[in-house]
Structures are given as C-alpha cells and as structure tokens.
Amino acid sequence: MRRFASPALLGVGTLTLVLAGARPAAADPPVSAPAEPSPNEDVLGTVEVNGSAGNGLLPLPKLAVVPIVTTGTADSVVNLVVRRDFQLSGQFEVLDDSTAPQGPFTHATPHDLGSWRDRNAEYVLRVFAQPAANNSARTELVGEAYVTPTAAQAAAQKAHAASGTPAPPEAKPAFRTVVPTSTLEVRAASHRLVDQLLGALTGRPGGFASEMVYAEKVGRWRRIFAIDSDGFDLRAVGPSTATAISPVFGPGGSIFYAISEDFSPFRLVFGPSATPVPVAIPGSIMGLTFNAERTRIALTVMDAGTSRLWVGDRARPAPMTAPPFANHPIFGPTGKIAYVAGSPVQRIYIDGKAISPAGFMASAPVFCDTPQGLLVVFTVGVGAGADIIATDTSGGGLRRLTQHEGANTYAACSPDGRQIAFFSTGKRAAGRSPERTDDARENAGAGLFIMPILRPWLAKKISSEVGESLKWDRLPASP
C-alpha cells in the first residue's frame, strides 16, 4: 500500500485542499497571510530520550512470560499476542525467553518461583489455550499471574530446603482467568486476556481489545482503514472510488466518516457500504465526532469558504459559537469540547479559551483520561516538522512527547488512557534505556507508533502506514 505523508497540521488550509480535491475550484485562492515570526521552541521543553534523567519514575517491574511448549495454533497465538501487548503497554520490562530457568514448560509444569526471581523476574505469566468442554468450535484462553518471592523470601525457602524441611506446596497464581472464545477468534480474545491481566497487575484494565481507524491517500483517493491495536489486520473500510475523510467510531461500534463522490460535497455515511446518514446542514461535512455515549455529535461544516462547528443531539445539531475557522471538534469525558480555531495561527480551544502555546500552529486535539489525570494531547508545528505535546485542560503542565524526527501528528488516546498512538514521518531511531529490550531497527523509519505517555522514549512502531485523522476505541464486548 502506498504511504501518504500526512499534512503536519489539520487546519483551514487542509480543509480547503481536501475540498479542492473533491470538486473543481470555483473561486480565487485565498490570499496568504503575512509570515508570522517563528515562536520560541524552548517553551515546549525537551523529551527525554532514554529514561535516564531524574523524572521521579520508578524502574519498570520485570515480567516474564513462561515459554511453554505449545500444543497447537491457539497456544502459539495467545503466547505471541500476550508477550507483544505487554511489550507495547509500557507498564513492564518484559524479559527475553532466554532468561527463563531450565525447562521444558508445559500447561501444568509446577513453578519454582525462586528460580524466576533469581533471573530478576518480579512477575511471571503463564498463558495457554485449551479446548472448551464438549464444544469443538470453542476454545478457552487461560491466563495465570504469579508474584515471585523477594530475595529474602527466596533465601529463606532455600534454607528450609537445605535443612530437609518438607517442600512448600505448589505455587498458586495470584490471579487466574479464563477467556472463552470461538476457535476462529483467538487473536481478538488474546487481547481481552491481556486487558484482564493488566487489570490484575496494575489495578487498571488494559486497552488492547480495541482498534484504530484513520484516513490515508491511496492513488487518487483518500480511503478509510482500520487496524488492530497491535498493528495487525489492516483492512479498508468503504468504497474504493471516492474520497473519504475524518473517520470516527459511532453508535454500535460502526465506523462513521465523510465521503465525496463525483466531486460532490462531503456527506456523512457509515459502514463498509457507506450507508448515508441524513444531516440537514448546508455545505460539506469535513470532520465529525461523537461523545462517549454516542448520543451527541459534533461536525465541522465547510460552506462558502468558511468552516463552522455544529454540536448537539445526533438528529438535531445546532451551530456552536466559536472563533473563526473552527474545526476538528472532540468531546471530553466531562462534557467539555476541544477544537481548533483562529487565524492566521490556529490554536486549541476548550470552552472558548485557547489552551495551546501562543504562536504555535496547533491541530488535532484529543482528550486522554490518564491514571494521573485528564490531559489534552495535540500537535504543534515546529520548524518544518510537527511535534505532539500534552497539557491539562487549562493549558498548564505542558509536556513534550515527541521532539523533531519529522512530522509527528494525529495523536489518539488508548482506551485505558496510558498510551497514545500517532503517525510519524521521520527517520526515528529507538532510544536505548535499561527498560528497552527490543531491536532499535524495529522502530526506525516512518509509520504508526504507540507511546506510553509517562515514558515517551519507549515508543514502538506497529505499522509502516502513515495517514491522518487517527482514532482509537474499544471493540464492542464479545458475545
């Protein structure tokens, strides 16, 4: 698939360009505004590249996944997915299989947790698949989490063994769960297993049973694509002979987007068949979003060369008062709405107040309900590129999450609030730190990345695709 270097910023200029690609130009091009002086990049701060600075973060706990002897495809899949998701999570340092004690390991091998602790593992996971009782079309995914003894506890156990004291009873998991699934849906169920294991180990369920959606230019058209949270199962959504933009997840988990066919104005549709959604608003729909409950909608509508926001119930949105050229609305968990507006420099606004740094062209805000509090994450133009920064909802507590390395754009927040995904056009090189165990070459080059918000140096590439208007949401609950 051809990659498209997405614009660094989704502002009025981008809206105009998309419209121009969807219908013949009928008016004179707008007059360019006088060049603004470059803002001082120092106000954005810097990004730690290897986790070595004094940032108040404790080292990541070390976790091992038992390298069991697999008994079939389902066994292999669940082990691969669990290991990969935990690596992407940024919550643990996942140890390499080569550090495991002497095997082999089966579904039922007793654990010598002291031996795992000797190899620095603080937590041990064993995951496997087993056939469901009396149903060949169903499979059960089993996840077990163990806590290894401290060094003092391990020494005491060894002393007891040396003295001839009877061996302690077999180690029991601190947490055990079983995820039933169709035999054909093992990969998806493996992500649900990971979310439960993360919940047990961290107190906050994970967000890997989810998918992302975005737009990307392919040939003459922009098309909509969906991809799993770990970068697997990339698939196109909707027609291949029309221009589609601004995808979001809507009621029932359906993918809604705007589409233009035969140079017509963009209209609201959903699903693979581009089913029309009646909207009695003049102009082209250039952007859209739903609130978390899917009961309210916000639209960016371009009409007569000007963009305007419409917000309200799905059936009755009304114009919203906002600064000029408002676009890219997004609902927050507290009912707030963030959007982009202003001219000639566009900024991020919440409830009518600009929160992004003055002087920087800003775009694509998203709310992120993190364990540390509610953040707004967005892109700012920096020189010839773009970077992602985060602030609180009043614009304070600014943190820079990327620094140079091309255009880093269209942040999307994970369902559990601990990560963001984003597109990068730069030739990224993975930062090295004691917490990194992956190959730096895996993360080099442009693509779609996942980044733990607290540890941006652990960003990992999950796909080589580069698009725009990225969204991330949980999958509907499995039956």
C-alpha positions in Angstrom: 0.0 0.0 0.0 1.3 3.5 -0.8 2.1 5.6 2.2 0.9 9.2 2.3 2.9 11.8 4.2 0.1 13.4 6.0 -0.1 17.2 6.5 1.6 18.3 9.7 -1.5 20.2 10.7 -5.2 19.9 10.0 -6.3 23.5 9.8 -8.3 25.5 7.4 -5.6 25.1 4.7 -6.0 21.3 4.8 -9.8 21.6 4.7 -9.5 23.8 1.6 -7.1 21.3 0.0 -9.4 18.4 0.6 -12.4 20.3 -0.8 -10.3 21.2 -3.9 -9.6 17.6 -4.5 -13.3 16.7 -4.2 -14.7 19.4 -6.5 -13.5 21.8 -9.2 -12.1 25.1 -7.9 -14.7 27.8 -8.4 -13.2 30.8 -6.6 -9.9 32.6 -6.4 -7.5 31.1 -4.0 -7.3 32.8 -0.6 -4.6 35.5 -0.1 -1.8 34.2 2.1 -1.4 35.9 5.4 1.8 37.7 6.2 4.5 35.5 7.6 4.5 35.3 11.4 7.8 35.3 13.3 8.8 31.8 14.4 7.8 31.1 18.1 10.4 30.2 20.7 10.6 26.4 20.8 12.1 26.5 24.2 8.6 26.9 25.8 7.8 23.3 24.6 10.6 21.8 26.6 12.5 18.7 25.6 11.8 15.0 25.5 14.0 12.6 27.5 15.4 10.0 25.1 16.5 7.1 27.3 14.8 7.3 30.6 18.0 8.2 32.5 17.1 11.6 33.8 15.6 12.3 37.2 11.9 12.2 36.4 10.6 10.7 39.6 9.6 7.4 37.9 10.4 4.1 39.4 12.1 1.5 37.2 9.6 -0.7 35.4 8.9 -4.0 37.2 10.3 -7.0 35.4 7.9 -9.6 34.0 8.5 -13.0 32.3 6.1 -14.9 30.1 6.7 -18.6 30.6 7.9 -20.1 27.2 5.6 -23.1 27.2 5.9 -25.9 24.7 2.9 -25.0 22.6 0.4 -27.7 21.6 -1.3 -26.0 18.7 -2.0 -22.8 16.8 -4.2 -21.3 19.5 -1.4 -21.9 22.1 1.1 -20.1 19.8 -1.2 -17.2 19.1 -2.1 -16.4 22.7 1.6 -16.5 23.8 2.7 -14.3 20.9 -0.1 -11.7 21.5 0.3 -11.6 25.3 4.1 -11.0 25.0 3.7 -8.4 22.3 0.9 -6.5 24.1 2.8 -6.4 27.4 5.9 -5.0 25.5 3.7 -2.3 23.9 2.0 -1.5 27.2 5.0 0.3 28.7 4.0 -1.0 32.1 6.6 -3.7 32.5 10.1 -4.6 31.3 9.3 -7.9 29.5 12.3 -10.3 29.9 13.6 -12.3 27.0 12.7 -16.0 26.8 16.5 -16.8 27.1 16.4 -15.7 30.8 13.9 -18.4 31.8 15.0 -21.2 34.2 15.7 -24.7 32.9 12.6 -26.1 31.1 10.7 -27.5 29.4 7.5 -25.9 30.5 4.0 -27.2 29.8 0.5 -26.1 30.7 0.9 -27.8 34.1 4.6 -27.6 35.0 5.0 -26.6 38.7 6.6 -23.2 39.1 9.8 -22.7 41.0 9.2 -19.0 41.6 12.5 -18.6 43.4 14.3 -19.6 40.2 12.4 -17.0 38.3 13.3 -14.4 40.9 17.0 -15.4 40.5 16.6 -14.3 36.9 15.2 -10.9 38.0 11.5 -11.7 37.2 9.2 -10.0 39.7 6.1 -11.3 37.9 5.5 -14.4 35.9 2.7 -15.0 33.4 1.7 -18.4 32.1 -0.9 -18.3 29.2 -2.2 -21.2 27.2 -5.2 -22.4 25.2 -7.3 -25.4 25.9 -10.3 -26.9 24.2 -13.7 -26.0 25.6 -15.5 -28.9 27.2 -18.0 -30.6 24.8 -17.7 -27.9 22.1 -15.0 -28.2 19.3 -15.9 -24.8 18.0 -14.9 -23.1 21.2 -11.6 -22.5 22.9 -10.6 -21.3 26.3 -7.7 -19.0 26.9 -6.2 -19.3 30.3 -4.0 -16.6 32.0 -2.2 -17.1 35.2 -0.2 -14.3 37.0 2.4 -15.2 39.7 4.3 -13.0 42.1 7.9 -14.2 42.7 9.3 -14.1 46.3 11.6 -11.3 47.3 15.3 -12.0 47.7 14.8 -12.5 51.4 11.9 -14.8 50.9 13.8 -16.9 48.3 16.8 -17.2 50.6 14.5 -18.5 53.4 12.9 -21.0 51.1 16.4 -22.3 50.1 17.4 -22.6 53.7 14.3 -24.6 54.5 15.0 -26.9 51.6 18.7 -27.4 52.7 17.6 -28.3 56.2 15.3 -31.1 55.0 12.1 -29.3 55.8 9.2 -30.6 53.6 8.9 -28.6 50.4 6.3 -25.9 50.4 3.1 -26.5 48.5 3.0 -25.9 44.7 2.9 -22.2 43.9 -0.6 -20.9 43.2 -1.3 -18.0 40.9 -2.1 -14.6 42.4 -4.6 -14.2 39.6 -6.2 -16.7 37.2 -8.7 -16.0 34.5 -10.3 -17.9 31.6 -11.5 -16.2 28.4 -13.9 -18.3 26.3 -13.8 -17.7 22.6 -14.7 -19.0 19.2 -11.8 -21.1 17.9 -11.7 -18.6 14.9 -11.3 -15.6 17.2 -8.3 -16.5 19.3 -6.3 -13.4 18.4 -9.1 -11.0 19.4 -9.7 -13.0 22.6 -6.0 -12.9 23.4 -6.2 -9.1 23.6 -9.1 -9.4 26.0 -7.0 -11.7 28.1 -4.2 -9.2 28.2 -6.6 -6.4 29.4 -7.7 -8.6 32.3 -4.1 -9.5 33.2 -3.1 -5.8 33.1 -6.0 -5.0 35.3 -5.0 -7.6 37.9 -1.3 -6.5 37.9 -1.8 -2.7 37.7 -5.3 -2.0 39.1 -6.4 -0.6 35.7 -7.6 -2.9 32.9 -5.7 -2.6 29.6 -6.9 -1.2 26.3 -5.7 -3.8 23.8 -9.1 -5.2 22.9 -9.5 -2.3 20.6 -8.9 -1.0 17.1 -7.8 2.2 15.3 -9.3 3.9 12.3 -7.8 6.5 10.0 -7.8 8.0 6.6 -4.9 7.6 4.1 -4.3 8.7 0.5 -4.2 5.8 -2.0 -3.9 6.7 -5.6 -6.4 9.4 -6.5 -8.5 9.0 -3.3 -8.4 9.1 0.4 -9.7 5.9 1.9 -10.6 4.8 5.4 -8.6 2.0 7.1 -9.0 0.1 10.3 -6.2 -1.7 12.2 -5.9 -3.7 15.4 -4.2 -2.1 18.4 -1.0 -4.1 17.9 -0.8 -3.3 14.2 -2.3 -6.5 12.8 -5.3 -7.0 10.4 -5.1 -3.8 8.4 -8.2 -3.5 6.3 -10.0 -1.0 4.1 -13.5 0.3 5.0 -15.9 1.7 2.5 -15.8 2.4 -1.3 -12.5 2.4 -3.2 -13.6 5.0 -5.8 -14.5 8.0 -3.6 -12.7 10.4 -1.3 -13.3 9.5 2.4 -12.1 11.5 5.4 -12.5 12.0 9.1 -13.4 8.5 10.4 -14.8 8.0 13.9 -16.4 5.2 15.9 -20.1 5.8 16.3 -23.2 4.1 17.6 -23.0 0.3 17.7 -19.2 0.4 17.1 -19.8 1.3 13.4 -17.3 3.5 11.6 -18.7 6.8 10.5 -16.9 9.1 8.0 -17.4 11.8 5.4 -17.4 10.9 1.7 -17.4 12.7 -1.6 -18.3 11.0 -4.9 -18.1 12.6 -8.3 -16.8 15.9 -6.9 -19.9 16.4 -4.7 -19.9 18.0 -1.2 -18.8 15.7 1.6 -21.7 13.9 3.3 -22.0 11.8 6.4 -22.0 8.0 6.0 -21.2 4.8 8.0 -20.0 1.3 7.5 -18.5 -0.7 4.6 -21.3 0.2 2.3 -21.2 3.9 3.0 -24.8 4.0 4.3 -26.0 7.6 4.2 -26.8 9.5 7.4 -29.3 12.3 6.8 -28.0 15.6 8.0 -29.9 18.8 7.2 -26.9 21.2 7.2 -25.8 23.1 4.1 -22.2 22.6 3.0 -19.5 19.9 3.2 -19.0 17.9 6.3 -15.3 17.9 6.8 -15.0 16.5 10.3 -17.1 14.7 12.9 -17.0 13.2 16.4 -19.3 11.5 18.9 -19.4 11.7 22.7 -18.5 8.6 24.7 -22.2 7.6 25.0 -22.7 8.1 21.2 -25.7 10.4 21.9 -24.2 13.7 20.8 -22.4 14.6 17.6 -20.1 17.5 16.7 -19.5 18.4 13.0 -17.1 20.6 11.1 -19.0 22.0 8.2 -17.3 23.9 5.3 -19.6 26.3 3.5 -18.7 29.4 1.3 -15.1 29.0 2.2 -15.6 29.1 6.0 -15.7 26.3 8.5 -18.1 26.2 11.4 -18.9 23.8 14.2 -22.3 22.2 14.7 -23.0 20.4 18.0 -25.9 18.7 19.6 -28.1 15.6 19.6 -27.4 13.3 16.7 -30.6 14.2 15.0 -30.5 18.0 15.7 -27.1 19.6 15.8 -27.0 23.4 16.0 -24.3 26.0 15.2 -21.8 26.5 18.0 -20.3 29.9 18.9 -16.5 29.7 18.3 -13.7 31.8 17.0 -13.2 31.9 13.2 -12.3 28.9 11.1 -13.2 26.4 13.9 -12.6 22.7 13.0 -11.7 19.3 14.5 -14.0 19.1 17.5 -13.6 16.4 20.1 -15.7 15.6 23.2 -14.1 15.0 26.5 -15.2 12.7 29.4 -16.5 15.7 31.4 -18.7 17.1 28.6 -16.1 19.6 27.5 -15.4 20.2 23.8 -12.0 20.9 22.4 -11.5 22.2 18.9 -9.1 24.1 16.7 -9.8 27.7 15.7 -8.3 31.1 14.9 -6.5 32.9 12.1 -3.8 33.2 10.9 -2.4 31.0 13.7 -4.8 28.2 14.8 -4.8 27.2 18.5 -6.6 24.6 20.6 -9.6 25.9 22.4 -11.7 24.4 25.3 -15.0 26.1 26.1 -13.9 29.2 24.2 -10.5 29.5 25.9 -7.2 29.0 24.0 -5.0 26.5 25.8 -2.2 25.7 23.3 1.0 27.7 23.4 0.7 31.1 21.7 2.4 31.5 18.4 2.4 27.7 17.5 0.1 26.4 14.8 -1.8 23.7 16.7 -4.1 20.9 15.5 -5.9 17.5 16.2 -6.7 17.6 19.9 -7.7 14.5 21.8 -8.7 14.1 25.5 -6.8 11.4 27.4 -8.2 10.2 30.7 -4.9 9.0 32.2 -4.3 7.5 35.7 -2.6 10.8 36.5 -5.5 13.0 35.4 -7.2 14.3 32.3 -4.9 15.6 29.6 -5.4 17.2 26.2 -2.9 15.9 23.6 -2.4 17.7 20.3 0.1 18.6 17.6 2.0 21.8 17.2 4.1 22.9 14.2 7.8 23.2 15.0 10.0 24.5 12.2 9.5 22.3 9.1 8.0 19.4 11.2 5.5 18.9 14.0 5.5 17.5 17.5 3.0 16.2 20.0 2.5 17.8 23.4 0.2 17.3 26.3 -1.3 19.8 28.8 -4.1 19.8 31.3 -7.5 21.2 30.3 -6.5 24.7 31.2 -3.2 24.6 29.2 -0.9 24.1 32.2 1.5 21.3 32.9 2.9 21.3 29.4 4.8 18.1 28.4 6.5 17.5 25.1 6.1 13.9 24.0 8.0 14.0 20.7 10.9 16.1 19.6 11.7 16.7 15.9 12.1 13.4 13.9 9.8 14.7 11.1 6.1 15.4 11.5 4.5 13.6 14.5 0.8 14.1 14.1 -2.8 13.0 14.9 -2.4 11.6 18.4 -5.1 9.1 19.5 -5.5 8.1 23.2 -5.7 4.4 24.1 -9.0 3.2 25.8 -7.1 2.8 29.1 -5.6 6.3 29.0 -2.0 5.1 29.4 -0.8 5.4 25.8 -1.1 7.4 22.7 -0.8 6.3 19.1 0.4 8.7 16.4 1.8 9.0 12.9 5.4 9.9 12.3 7.1 10.7 9.0 10.6 10.9 10.5 13.5 8.5 10.4 13.1 7.6 14.0 15.8 5.7 15.9 14.7 3.9 19.1 16.1 5.4 22.2 18.1 3.0 24.4 17.4 2.6 28.1 17.6 -0.2 30.7 13.8 -0.7 30.1 14.2 -1.4 26.3 14.7 -5.0 25.2 13.5 -4.6 21.6 15.7 -4.2 18.5 16.1 -0.5 17.6 15.7 -1.4 13.9 12.1 -2.4 14.5 11.2 1.2 15.4 13.2 3.0 12.7 11.5 4.9 9.8 8.1 6.4 9.3 4.9 4.7 10.5 2.2 4.3 13.1 3.6 4.3 16.7 2.4 3.5 20.2 3.9 5.5 23.1 3.4 5.2 26.8 2.6 8.8 28.0 4.8 8.5 31.1 7.7 7.0 29.1 7.8 8.5 25.6 11.2 7.0 25.0 9.5 3.6 24.8 7.6 4.5 21.7 7.3 1.4 19.4 6.3 1.2 15.7 3.3 -1.1 15.0 2.9 -0.4 11.3 4.6 1.4 8.4 1.4 3.1 7.4 1.2 6.9 7.7 -2.2 8.6 7.5 -4.4 11.2 9.2 -7.4 11.6 11.5 -6.4 8.7 13.7 -9.0 7.4 16.3 -8.7 4.6 18.9 -11.5 2.9 20.7 -12.5 -0.3 22.4 -14.1 -3.1 20.5 -17.7 -3.9 21.4 -18.0 -6.6 24.1 -17.7 -10.1 22.8 -20.9 -12.2 23.0 
